[in-house]
Amino acid sequence: MQISVQQHSIITDTSDCIVVNLFEGVTTPGGATGTVDTALGGAISRLIASGDFTGKMDTSAVLYTNNQIGAARVLLVGLGSAAKFDLIAARRAAAVAGRAVGRLSGVKSYATIVHGAGIGGLNARAAAQATAEGALLSAYRPPQYRRTALPAGPLTCSVVELDADKLASIQAGVEAGAAVAAAVSQARNYVSEPGNILNPQEFAARASAMAAATGLACTILDEAAMQSAGMGIALAVSRGSKNPPRFIILEHAPKGLETSAPLVLVGKGITFDTGGISLKDPENMWLMKDDMGGAAAVVGALQAIARLQVPRRVLGVAICIENMPDGNAFRPGDILTGITGKTVEIISTDAEGRLVLADALGYVARYNPAAVVNLATLTGAIGIALGRQAAGCFANNDALQSALLAAAQRTGERLWPMPMYPEYFKPIETAMAEVKNSGGRTEGVSTSAKFIEHFTEGYPWAHLDIASMVWTDTDDNPLTPKGATGYGVRLLLDLAMEFSGV
């Protein structure tokens, strides 16, 4: 869907549908909604008086205009409580409206006011960005391999503003929102793609093309280069696959900041995970195409960081590997040595994500980072602990953890702090090597984080376990249609924009 900004009154817009809003409990509409109500002879007021629309969040109603204004339909969307209204609510309202408009027959274009820039009291640029993000994210469709593609929603959305003094701010906000939504959608595409198409080489090729289009520096290490770098642990995971691994390094370095200590984002990119020799239950194995959700979020975030010209040096690293069982595959009981020289005893080949991160985190130490954040679809146990409402946040630095939690609060991509007690290292101690890659099901969430921490090289570090957040089987959230969510892109972008060091 294409989005643009137009300067005129919402009642003169000739799109197939226009969108206005209402706070919960309001009985006399004001602002643009009041203007539309007056033009329609009080139709919105009558709808409110009847009790058929209350302004509650996640609700909408359609009115037909009978040619009294330019558009044939008006969609009224609820903003919820005015006391609780914020940018997250504005984004969500735009998504609710976008989804509702998409269900209307024959609607190919619609226009919307900026949610929150008037009576809502939000900064006009920020509100416009939230409105654009919500509209575009709700319109996402996954890659199509059907002979007949699924029906598309509206083709265009116009953000309408009458006040000339606000127009430049709204234009800037809509452009930023479009850049963010494009990055999230790209991450969703990566996660949605089947493993037979998005293997490590294809992932690297797409990341390289994106870097060329956005001005990012891009370095890709092939299998030989990874071997030369000493990534023996990660390469062991790759041995069972015919598809060779790729190690992707994206760099955003604004002029004058080329040598500054970077914020480094590291993503686990298991493009398909069978579990290896420790084979997974086959019933839901198809979904293991999403095991590169961390890498998808990192690459998507770097795309947005580049397009929004964030004034900070940021590196995005994606380690892309396929975990398959064959005669060359690594085995339970193997002992491996990686880039740091530390040794690992393999208990389960299905605990492979932490293994590839061990070498990735060892590699990024050479950049003397200001901080490192890794994202990984690491454990099913995090979903048992937190459900699908938040990812787990583990950190060795309080200031970095606080920065991440603040970014989560601003974006609505929730995190919850998890414990990193020293005792969690005990279950992964072993007599045969310095560490083993599984301590069993008990305490598995935090022992996996302690394993990863073992390979960090003295820098501030945080691990986000996003396993329960990258895919959804429901349509409950209007921002994330059923399927890949793109979780983490907006969170990392916000962190890069607001991070002030540790």
N, C-alpha and C positions, 0 to 999 in steps of 0.2 A: 504494500500500500504506500502511495506517495502522500506526503504531508507538506502543507504550505501555510503561509500566513496571509490573511486578507484584511484590509481595512474597510469596514463598513458596519452598519447595524445588523445584528443577527436577524432582524425581522425582514430585511431586504434580501437575504441570502437565498439563492435559488437551487441549492443542493437538494437532493432527494429527501434529506432529513436534517433537522438542526437539533443540537443538544444544549439544553440549559440545566440548571441544577437547583436544589433546594436543601437547606439544612433541616434536620429533624425538629419537629415541633413548630416550625414557622407556619403561620396561618395566612399571612398577607405577603405574597412574594414581592421582592424588591430587586433592584439592579436589572440586569438583562432579562432575568426570568419575569420580573414585574412588567417590563416592556412587552414581552411576548404575551403575557396574560392579558394586558390591556388590549393588545391588538386582536386577541381572540375572544374579546368580550367577556373576560373573567373565567374562561374555561379551566385554567389551572387552579384558580381559587375554588371553583366548584368541586374539582377533583379532590382538593384538600379537605373541604368541608364535608364531603361525603365519607371521608375516612378511607378512601381507596388509595391514597398516597400520603405517606407520613414523612418522607425524607430520610428514612432509615438507610444506613449504609447497605450497599449491595442490592438495592431495589431500584426499579425503573418503571416508567409508565409511558405509553404512547398515546398521543393525541393527534387527531386528523384536523387539518386547518381549514378545509373547505375553501381554499383559495383566498383566505383572509390575509395571508402573508406569503412571502416568496416560496417557502418550502411546503411540500405536501404533508409532511409529518413533523411533529415535535416529540423528541424523546426527553423526558424529565428524569434525571438521575439523582438519587439521594446522596447527600454528603455526610450523613450521620450527625453526631453531636457537634455543635459549634465550639463547645469548650474543649473538645478533644481533636479538633481538626488540625491537620498538619500536612506536610508534603506527601507523607505516605498515604494519607486518606485521599488527597487530591489525585495521586497516581492511580490509586485503586478505583476511584470514581470514574476516571477516564477509561479504565479498562472495562469496568462494568458497562459503561455506555457503549464502548466499542464492540463488546460482545453482543449486547442487545441489538445494536444497529445491524450487526452482521447477520442476525437471525430474521431481519425484516425482508420480505420478498421484494426483489426488484431494486433494492437500494444499492447504487453504484458509487454514490458520493454522499458525504455528509459534512456538516460544519459544526464546530463546537466553540463555545466560549472557553476561556481559560479558567479552570476550576481553582478558585481560591484567590485570584488576583484582585477581586473587587471587595465584596462584603467579607470574604474570608480572611482578608488582611495579610496574605502571604506576599513575599517579594515577587514582583511580576515575572522576572526572568526565571526564578526557581519554579514558580507555579507553572509557567509555560513549558519548562523542561519536563516537569512531572506529568503534565497533561499529554505531551507528545509521547513520552515513554509509555504511559498507560495505554494510549490509543494504539500504538504500534505493536507493543508486546502482546496485546489481546488478539491481534490480527495474525499472529504467526501461524504458518502452515509448515509441516515437516517436508523434507525432500520427497518428491513424488516419483515412484517407479511403477505406478499404475498406467495402464493404457489410456484410461480416462481419469484425469486428475480430479481430486476432490474439489467441490465448488469453492471458489474464492469468495471472500467477503467484499466489502466496499473497496474500490480501486483508489479513491482519493479521500483525504480528510483535510478540511480547511480549518485553521484556527483563526477565529474572527475576533477582531478588536476594533472598536470605534475610536478610542482615545489615541490621537497621534503621538502624544507624549510617552505612551507606553510601548509604541510599536517596535522601536529598536530593541528594547529589552525582551519583548516577546519573541521577536525574530531570532535573537541570539539564543534564547531558551529552547525554542523549537528545534533549532539546528543542533544544539547540544543533545537534546532528547533523542533526536533521530540518530545521532552518532552512537549514543549509548544503546539504543534499541537494536541497531544494526549489529553491534558487537555481541549483545546477548543472543540475538537470533543466530549469529554465526556459531557461537558456542553450542546452541541447541542443535544446529545442523550437524556439528561434529558428533555429538552424543547420539543423535538419531540415526546416523549412517550405519549400515550393517558392516560387520567385520570383514566381509569379503571385498568390500569396496574401500573402506577407510582402514588400511593397514598402516604400519609405521612410515613407509615411504610416501604414501599418499598424504598422510597427515603432514609430513615435512614439506611436501610440494605445495600444499595449500597454505601452510604457514609462511613459506617463502614468498609466494605470490602476494599474500596479504601485506607482508613487510615491504615488498617493492612498491605496492600501491599507496602505502601510508608513510613511507620514508623511514621505517625502522631498519636498523642494521640487523642482518641475519647471518648466523653461522650455523651450519648443520654438520655434525660429526657423524660419519658413517661407522660401520662396524669396525673397520680397521683403525680409525681414529680413536674410537672408544677403547679398543684394545691397547693402543699406544698410551692412552691416558691412564690405563690401569683399572678400568671399570670391570673387574673380574666378577663381582657379585651380580651386577645388572646383566652382563653378557651371559651368565649362567642361566638366568631366567629365559633368555631368548633362544637358547640352544635347540629347543624342541620344535621351533617354528621354521618354515621355509622362508618366511618374510623377515629380512634382516632389520635390526633396530636402527633408530635414528635419535640423535640427541640434538635438540633444537635450542638455540640461544638467540633471543630477540633483544635488541637494546634500543631504548629511547634515551638519547643523551642530548638535551637542548644545548645550544651554543653557550659556552662559558661554564657548563657543568660536566664536561666530558670526563674529568678526572675526579669528580666528587664521589664520595662513598655511596654506592647505589642501594636502593631498596630492591631486593631480589625476590621474585615470585617463582616458585618451583611447583610444577604440576606433574602428578603421576599420570602417565599416558599408556596404560595397558589397553591396547586397541581391541583385544579380545582376550578373555581370561577363562580358560577351561578348568583352571586349578592345577594344570600340569599332571604329574603322576598322582598327586593327591586330588583326583578328579572330583569335580563338583557334582551335586545332584543334578541330573539332566533336565528336570522339569522346568526350571526357570533359568537354565543356562543361557538361553537366547538373549536375556537382558544384559549379559556380561559385555555386550558391545558398549555399555555405558561406563566401563571401568577406566575410561580415559577422561572422565568428567573433570578431574583436576587440571589436566593439561588443556582441555577445552576452555575452562574458565581463565587460565593464565593467558592463553593466546588471545582470547576474546578481550580480556582486560587490556593487554598491550595494544590491541587495535584501537580501543577507545582512548587510551592514554595518548597515543600518537595523534589521533584525529582531533582531540581536544587540546593538544599541545600543553600537557601538564608540565609545569616548570620544575621538574625533578628528574634526576637520572634513575631509570627503572630498567631492570633486566627481567625478562621472562624466560624461564627455562622449562622445557617440556621433554621428558624422557619417555620415548615411545617404543614399546616392545609388545610382542604377542607371546602369551604364555600357553604353549601347546605341549601335549605328550607325544613323544616318539622315542626312537632308540637313542637319540642324542640328548634327550631331556635330562635336566638335573634331577636328583633323587633325594628323598628324605634320607638323612644321615650324611649327606655330602658336607664337606667343609670348604668354604669359599673365602677368598681374600679379595678385597676391593681396593679402591683408590686411596683410602686412608691407611692401608696396611693392616687394618683390623680384620680379624677372622670371625666367621659366622658358621655355626652348625645349623643345618637345615632340618627342621622338624616337620614342616609342612611346605610343600611347593605351592600350596594355595595361599600362603602368606607371602606373596611375591611383591606386593606393592611396597612394603617397607624395605625390601631388598633393593629395588631399583632406586628408591629415594636415598638409600645409604650412599650410593655412588654419586647421585646427583648433588646431594648436599655436601659431600666431600669435594666435589669439583668446584662449586661456587665459592668456596673459601678463598680462592685465589683473587677474587674481586674485592676483598676486604670490605664486605657489605656493612652498611649501616644497620640493616636488619634483613632477616630471611623469613619468608612465610611460605610454607608448603601446603598444598591442597591435595587431598587424596580420598578417593572412594575406598577407604581402608578396611573397615570392619562392619559386618552386619550388626554387631553388638551395639554400635552407636545408635541405630534405629530403635533397638529395644530400650536403650537408656533414655533417649530424647524424642522418639517418634519421628514424625516428618515435620516437626515445628522448628527445629534448630539443628545446626551442625555443632560438633564438639570442638572446643578451642583449648589447646594445650600449649603452654608457653614456658620458657625458661627466663622470661623477662617481664616484670610487671607492667612497665611502661608500654611495651609492645602489645601486651594483652589488652591493656586499657584502650589503646588506639584502635585495635580491632573491634572491641566491644562497642566503642563509640561509633565506628563506621557501620557496624551492624544495626545499631539503633537508628542511625540516620537513613539507612537504605531500606530497612525492613527485611534484609537478608540476615536472619537471626543467627547468633552464636550463643553458646552457653559455656562458661569456663569449667574445665574439668581438672581433676587433681593430678599432680605429678609427684606424689610422695616418693622419696628414695626407696621405700619398701617395694614399689612396683618393679624395681629392677631385679629383685631376688628371683622371681619365677623364670627369668630368661638368662640366668647364669648357667654355665655348663662347664664340666671338667675338660671337655675336648677342644673348646675354642673360647674366645673372649665373650661371646654372646650367642644365644640361639634365637631363631626367628619366631618362635611361638612359645608362650608360657601356658598354653591351654585356654579353655573357654573362660574359666574364672579370671576376673580382672583383665580380660583380653583387651578392652578399650585402652586402658592406661598403660598396660605393659607394651602394647604396640607403639604407643607414643614414646615410652622410655627407650625402646629399641631404636627408634629414629633419632632421638636426642643423642644417643651414644655416638652417632656419626656426624654430629654438628661440630664445627671446628672453632669454638670459642666466640661465636657471634651471637647477638640477640636473635632468637628463633621462636617461631610459633608453628604449630601443626594444626591444620583444620581437617577434621574427619568429616567429609561431606557425603558419605555413602548413602545416607537416607534422603538426601536433598536434591540429587541430580535428575531424578525421574519421578513422575507422579502418575498414578493410575486413575486419578479422579480429575474432575473439572471444577473442583471446589473453589480454586483461586482464579479469579478472572485474569490475573497477570500471567499465569502459567497454565496454558491449555494442556490437556492430557498429553503426557509424553515427557520429552526432555525439558528441563526448566531453565537451563543456563545459569543456575545458581553460582554465585561467586564473582561474576563479572562486575556487577555494580558495587559489590563490597570491596573488591580490590581496587577499583577505580577510585572510590571514595577514600580509601586508605592512602593511595598514592597522592591524592590531591591535598589531604589534610595532615599527613604524617609530618611530625616536627622533630623526629629523632627520639632516641631513648637514652 
